Amino acid sequence: MDELDRKIINRLQRGFPLCERPFLQEAGQLGCSESELMTRLQCMLDDGLATRFGPLYHAERLGGALCLCAMAVPKERFDIVAEQVNALPEVAHNYEREHRLNMWFVLATEKPEQLDAVVATIEQATGLKVWKMPKLEEFYVGLYLEA
């Protein structure tokens, strides 16, 4: 990662313009071409330096809800339960942890009252308890690199 890559990461965490050619606008601020910016972003994704580049929607501001959830899934059933959970459109992402609660996922629903119904669907399909951990307060932690 060179100085320009670090500048790109630092700058784009603070927002992205809503205009006809946002990459061109940002490239001008970064001192590179539009194509170079797009190529560098794609390389960071391909190399695993970045895992995602895209908008972050605040479901609550749109009238919906988000909730972090966890389950204690027997090791021998983990892949099957992951398929069952991931089959639901409300599951934003799912990952394994080395912990008694070894499956963690985020539910995103259009309306807050839908959360309990989705949890019930998962519990019925898997026979396992879902632990809901709703967000009480939001914090933004940015990663800013020395350029």
N, C-alpha and C positions, 0 to 999 in steps of 0.2 A: 504494500500500500504506500503510495507516494503522497507528496504534499497535496496534489490536486484531488486525489481520492479522499483524503481527510477533509479537505474544504467542501467537497460535494456532500459527504455525510453530515458535516456540521451544518451546512446551509439548508439542506432539504429536510432536516428534522424540524426546522422552524416553520415550515409551511411550503406550499406549492401553489403557484399562481393559477387562477382560473381564467384562462385566456385561450385564444386560438392556438398559440404555439408556446406552451409553458416551458418546454425544454430549451427553446431558443432564448426566451427571456432569462431563464436561470443561467444558461451558458454564458450569456453576455455579462452577467454579474460575477461569474466565476473565472472569466478570461479564457474560455475555450469555445470550441464550436458546438453547435447543437448535436451533430453526429458523434463527436467525441464524448460528450456528456452521456448520451444514450448508450454508447458502446461501453463506457466505463461502468455505468450502472448495471448493464447486462453481465459484464465480466465479474463484478462483485457478487452478483446473484449466482452465476455459474460456479464461481470459486468457493462459495459458501461464506464469503466475508459479510454478506448481507443475506438474510433469509426471506425478506419480503420488501417490496416497494409498492405502495398503494395507499389508498385513503384509509383513514381510521374513522369509522362511523360511531357516533355516540348514540347508541340505541335508545337510551333514556330520553334524549332530546327529541327523538323522532317518535316518542310515545311507546316505545318497546321496553325490553328489559334484557339484562345480561346477568348471568350467575355462574360463578366458578363452582364446579361440582367434582366430587371424588367418589371412588368406589374401591372396596377391597375385593379384588377379583382373584379367584384361585389361579395360580400360574398356568395350570393345564387348560383353563378355559379362557385365558386372556385374549387370544386372537379371535375367538368366536364372539366374545362379549364386545370386543372392539368393533367388529363388523356390525353387530346389532346396534350399538350406540352411534357409530358413524353413519349408519343408514338414515338417520333422522336429519331432516334439513335444518333443524334448529341447532345442531352441533357445529360450533364454529371451528374447533380444533380439539384434538385428543392426543394425550401423550402418556407414556409410562414413567412411573417414578419408582425408585427403590425405597419403599415405605410400605407399611401395612395397607395404607390407602394408596394402591399402586396405579390406579387409572384416574387421570385428571382430565377434565374437559370443560369447555365453556358452552353454555346454552345461550342462544340469542333468540328472543321471541318478539313478535310484532306487538304484543300487548303483555303487560306484567302478569295478568291473571293466567296466561298460558304456561308459565313456568311450571307450576305444580302439575298440570296435565302431562307435560312432556316428561317430567320426573316419574310420574306414575306409570307412563308408558314404558320407560326404561326399566323400572323396577319389576313390572309385570313380565316384560319380555325376557329379562335376565334372571329373575328370582333373587336379585341382590339389592341391598339398600344403597340409595344415592344420598350422599351427604352434600347438602347445599351450603355454599359459603358466599352469601350475597355481599356485594361491595358496600361497605359502610362509608368509605371516603375514597376519593380518587387522587392519586399522586402521579405526576409526570416526572419520569427520570430519563433525562436525555443522555446520550453518549456523545460527548464532544471531545474531539481529538486535537492535539497540538498540530497545527499546520506548518 
